[in-house]
């Protein structure tokens, strides 16, 4: 199956980073990296990955997954919060900084975005992946949760206040772009992630030969096309720290 929109962009960035480093392993910092969903594959691809994660349980799973993948020596795990990122990771050293599923849950998204940018080397990249406010509205409406859909639409932060909503905020295109620019980064790409895949029943993929490949191609084609991009389940920004 063809790589999805986010992996395709990350792969291209890491190839460029390796070339800039004369063939040496790219340095990746995964902030809030959890159990290593992104970190372990990047280590398998030859990157030197540092993961910062507050949960000891998540880090234990990360260590296990790294051992099973044969890359424990390529991953450095540090327990800590994003608020202390400056004390946990050297400033300006990472070729690629990941903030995936992070800005929705931190206390101050603007401060976190600044910290992500500061951790990147001059000319390095920052990859941000966040929940999309308008996708959340649509998905709840489709599920019949119309009151929640309206509340998400009306709430400026895209949060279901007063409920057990696990997210402090959700983003739209304009808000995410403004946040990244405010962190002093240059936005190179803003695309959708999960544009239609969450809407296609699993039975369709199982019963139709070639459907999975066709869906992957559709996702890639739709990722950068507005208005489809604007209602994707998540929004992805690839930004760069000025050299």
TABEL-V892055 format. One record per backbone hydrogen bond with DSSP energy under -1.0 kcal/mol. NH is the residue of the N-H (numbers start at 1). CO is the residue of the C=O. If there is no record, write none. Layout:
# TABEL-V892055
nh=<NH NH>
co=<CO CO>
This chain:
# TABEL-V892055
nh=<8 9 10 11 12 13 14 15 16 17 18 19 20 21 22 23 24 28 29 30 31 32 33 36 40 42 43 44 45 46 47 48 49 50 51 52 53 59 60 61 62 63 64 65 66 67 68 69 70 71 74 76 78 84 85 87 88 89 92 93 94 95 96 97 98 99 101 105 106 112 113 114 115 116 117 118 119 121 123 124 125 126 127 128 129 130 132 133 136 137 138 139 140 141 142 143 144 145 146 149 150 151 152 153 154 155 158 161 163 168 169 170 171 176 177 178 179 180 181 182 184 185 186 188 189 191 192 193 199 204 205 206 207 211 214 215 216 217 218 219 220 221 222 223 225 229 231 232 233 234 235 236 237 238 239 240 241>
co=<4 5 6 7 8 9 10 11 12 13 14 15 16 17 19 18 21 48 96 50 98 52 52 33 36 38 39 40 41 43 42 26 74 28 76 30 78 55 56 57 58 59 60 61 62 63 64 65 67 66 71 49 51 81 82 84 84 85 118 119 119 27 27 125 29 127 129 102 102 108 109 110 111 112 113 114 115 94 241 121 95 239 97 237 99 235 233 171 132 133 134 135 136 137 138 139 141 140 144 145 146 147 148 149 150 151 155 159 160 104 104 157 131 172 173 174 175 176 177 178 181 180 240 238 238 236 223 234 196 201 201 202 203 208 210 211 212 213 214 215 216 217 218 219 222 225 228 229 194 193 130 191 128 189 126 186 124>
